[in-house]
């Protein structure tokens, strides 16, 4: 299966709204947002107001999920929470939205391709971190298969759950 990635566009926001409302996504990404909330948050990414780079992922020609990344230099407060000193590194988030693509072994190769083709395309990016909830064993296993390794557990920013911090270097 071939993966490709393209920057998120305003026309994608109804699809993002649908995906964020699905139980398998909302379980780890928070409550299902309204369309207006999705338009505000992701619109800020699209417009460059918020320095988060958001993408849709395609498997062959079907949109299957969402990936995004941000540089720690733009979110130093979060780097401090995670204990990351390398501000040129990035933090990545990912989900498969389309239910028919779940549990088919696509998460790891999709994430690996995204890191290789998009994140590490910038030679100044030395490391990519990902920080799933420590209870999300399925995601953690996929991230391991994508080449990420465990760094440490970190208490989150107030919700009482542990973050399973992982990294992948060039």
Kinemage of the C-alpha trace (Angstrom):
@kinemage 1
@onewidth
@group {chain A} dominant
@subgroup {mainchain}
@vectorlist {calphas} color= white
{ca unk a 1} P 0.000 0.000 0.000
{ca unk a 2} L 1.294 3.439 -0.921
{ca unk a 3} L 0.886 6.385 1.450
{ca unk a 4} L 0.844 10.016 0.536
{ca unk a 5} L 0.342 13.113 2.623
{ca unk a 6} L -1.023 16.517 1.826
{ca unk a 7} L -1.495 19.603 3.966
{ca unk a 8} L -4.897 19.916 5.591
{ca unk a 9} L -7.284 22.275 3.776
{ca unk a 10} L -10.517 23.958 4.846
{ca unk a 11} L -12.508 21.573 2.670
{ca unk a 12} L -11.203 18.717 4.869
{ca unk a 13} L -12.698 20.084 8.078
{ca unk a 14} L -16.064 18.267 7.827
{ca unk a 15} L -14.116 15.005 7.425
{ca unk a 16} L -11.927 15.898 10.430
{ca unk a 17} L -15.088 16.673 12.409
{ca unk a 18} L -16.526 13.274 11.544
{ca unk a 19} L -13.319 11.462 12.444
{ca unk a 20} L -12.854 13.336 15.733
{ca unk a 21} L -16.384 12.317 16.688
{ca unk a 22} L -15.759 8.593 16.252
{ca unk a 23} L -15.318 6.690 19.504
{ca unk a 24} L -11.938 5.170 18.574
{ca unk a 25} L -10.515 8.672 17.993
{ca unk a 26} L -12.354 10.553 20.754
{ca unk a 27} L -11.150 8.007 23.319
{ca unk a 28} L -7.589 9.311 22.937
{ca unk a 29} L -8.048 12.788 21.425
{ca unk a 30} L -10.677 14.055 23.874
{ca unk a 31} L -14.383 14.635 23.586
{ca unk a 32} L -16.038 14.871 20.189
{ca unk a 33} L -15.821 18.550 19.153
{ca unk a 34} L -18.448 20.544 17.316
{ca unk a 35} L -17.838 21.472 13.694
{ca unk a 36} L -17.311 25.085 14.790
{ca unk a 37} L -14.604 23.955 17.245
{ca unk a 38} L -12.886 21.914 14.542
{ca unk a 39} L -13.054 24.859 12.126
{ca unk a 40} L -11.527 27.188 14.724
{ca unk a 41} L -8.718 24.890 15.888
{ca unk a 42} L -7.690 23.383 12.566
{ca unk a 43} L -8.396 26.629 10.715
{ca unk a 44} L -5.675 28.210 12.841
{ca unk a 45} L -3.263 25.488 11.724
{ca unk a 46} L -4.236 25.942 8.068
{ca unk a 47} L -3.907 29.738 8.288
{ca unk a 48} L -0.560 29.570 10.100
{ca unk a 49} L -1.924 31.306 13.205
{ca unk a 50} L -0.899 28.290 15.279
{ca unk a 51} L 2.463 26.756 14.262
{ca unk a 52} L 1.193 23.210 13.855
{ca unk a 53} L 1.627 21.459 10.502
{ca unk a 54} L -1.464 19.330 9.836
{ca unk a 55} L -1.850 16.723 7.091
{ca unk a 56} L -4.286 14.204 5.721
{ca unk a 57} L -2.923 10.748 5.051
{ca unk a 58} L -4.016 8.685 2.071
{ca unk a 59} L -3.590 4.956 1.566
{ca unk a 60} L -3.530 4.550 -2.184
{ca unk a 61} L -6.240 7.118 -3.042
{ca unk a 62} L -8.421 6.892 0.075
{ca unk a 63} L -8.130 9.395 2.942
{ca unk a 64} L -7.514 7.313 6.038
{ca unk a 65} L -6.186 9.557 8.769
{ca unk a 66} L -4.585 12.650 10.145
{ca unk a 67} L -1.034 13.491 11.182
{ca unk a 68} L 0.365 16.697 12.580
{ca unk a 69} L 3.590 17.968 14.038
{ca unk a 70} L 4.940 20.994 15.851
{ca unk a 71} L 8.423 22.145 16.719
{ca unk a 72} L 9.291 22.309 20.400
{ca unk a 73} L 10.863 25.729 19.858
{ca unk a 74} L 7.281 26.972 19.290
{ca unk a 75} L 5.995 25.175 22.401
{ca unk a 76} L 8.826 25.448 24.906
{ca unk a 77} L 6.365 25.089 27.786
{ca unk a 78} L 5.450 21.608 26.505
{ca unk a 79} L 9.102 20.675 25.983
{ca unk a 80} L 9.670 21.536 29.661
{ca unk a 81} L 6.759 19.291 30.748
{ca unk a 82} L 8.256 16.397 28.762
{ca unk a 83} L 11.830 17.155 29.831
{ca unk a 84} L 12.997 17.748 26.257
{ca unk a 85} L 15.904 20.149 25.819
{ca unk a 86} L 16.304 19.713 22.047
{ca unk a 87} L 14.086 22.548 20.759
{ca unk a 88} L 14.768 21.717 17.086
{ca unk a 89} L 13.005 18.388 17.644
{ca unk a 90} L 9.334 17.964 16.786
{ca unk a 91} L 6.329 16.385 18.424
{ca unk a 92} L 4.046 14.286 16.212
{ca unk a 93} L 0.414 13.182 16.622
{ca unk a 94} L -1.473 10.695 14.480
{ca unk a 95} L -4.742 8.845 14.164
{ca unk a 96} L -6.438 6.607 11.638
{ca unk a 97} L -9.925 8.023 11.192
{ca unk a 98} L -11.533 5.636 8.739
{ca unk a 99} L -12.798 2.634 10.670
{ca unk a 100} L -12.345 0.222 7.760
{ca unk a 101} L -8.585 0.826 7.969
{ca unk a 102} L -8.289 0.090 11.702
{ca unk a 103} L -6.387 -2.973 12.947
{ca unk a 104} L -4.980 -3.758 9.499
{ca unk a 105} L -1.348 -2.979 10.292
{ca unk a 106} L -1.346 0.390 8.516
{ca unk a 107} L -0.515 2.690 11.433
{ca unk a 108} L 3.186 1.850 11.684
{ca unk a 109} L 4.052 2.090 7.969
{ca unk a 110} L 1.933 5.250 7.617
{ca unk a 111} L 3.729 6.927 10.532
{ca unk a 112} L 7.145 5.713 9.356
{ca unk a 113} L 6.500 7.166 5.883
{ca unk a 114} L 5.278 10.467 7.349
{ca unk a 115} L 8.345 10.876 9.547
{ca unk a 116} L 10.708 9.966 6.697
{ca unk a 117} L 9.014 11.964 3.932
{ca unk a 118} L 7.657 15.001 5.783
{ca unk a 119} L 9.288 15.514 9.177
{ca unk a 120} L 12.839 14.410 8.345
{ca unk a 121} L 12.694 16.137 4.956
{ca unk a 122} L 13.832 19.167 6.968
{ca unk a 123} L 17.509 18.447 7.638
{ca unk a 124} L 17.419 20.652 10.743
{ca unk a 125} L 15.046 18.241 12.511
{ca unk a 126} L 17.160 15.784 14.513
{ca unk a 127} L 14.455 13.926 16.422
{ca unk a 128} L 10.740 13.246 16.334
{ca unk a 129} L 8.929 12.548 19.591
{ca unk a 130} L 5.488 11.057 20.019
{ca unk a 131} L 3.642 11.007 23.318
{ca unk a 132} L 0.725 8.591 23.539
{ca unk a 133} L -1.274 7.987 26.666
{ca unk a 134} L 0.537 5.162 28.491
{ca unk a 135} L -2.703 3.122 28.460
{ca unk a 136} L -2.899 3.166 24.642
{ca unk a 137} L -1.090 -0.142 24.058
{ca unk a 138} L -2.222 -0.444 20.414
{ca unk a 139} L -0.725 2.937 19.502
{ca unk a 140} L 2.465 2.281 21.453
{ca unk a 141} L 3.016 -1.006 19.620
{ca unk a 142} L 2.451 0.693 16.249
{ca unk a 143} L 4.913 3.453 17.163
{ca unk a 144} L 7.513 0.842 18.137
{ca unk a 145} L 7.035 -0.814 14.742
{ca unk a 146} L 7.505 2.634 13.128
{ca unk a 147} L 10.939 2.901 14.752
{ca unk a 148} L 10.146 4.882 17.899
{ca unk a 149} L 11.718 3.831 21.180
{ca unk a 150} L 10.581 4.446 24.742
{ca unk a 151} L 12.231 7.364 26.547
{ca unk a 152} L 10.321 7.717 29.833
{ca unk a 153} L 6.932 8.097 31.411
{ca unk a 154} L 5.881 11.666 32.150
{ca unk a 155} L 2.939 12.918 34.171
{ca unk a 156} L 0.639 14.801 31.816
{ca unk a 157} L -0.244 18.458 32.212
{ca unk a 158} L -3.004 17.965 34.771
{ca unk a 159} L -5.335 15.155 33.767
{ca unk a 160} L -3.600 12.585 35.960
{ca unk a 161} L -2.597 10.120 33.216
{ca unk a 162} L 0.891 9.096 32.212
{ca unk a 163} L 2.431 9.965 28.868
{ca unk a 164} L 4.552 7.221 27.265
{ca unk a 165} L 7.196 9.451 25.660
{ca unk a 166} L 8.888 7.885 22.624
{ca unk a 167} L 11.469 9.152 20.143
{ca unk a 168} L 12.812 8.416 16.716
{ca unk a 169} L 16.078 9.946 15.599
{ca unk a 170} L 17.434 10.270 12.093
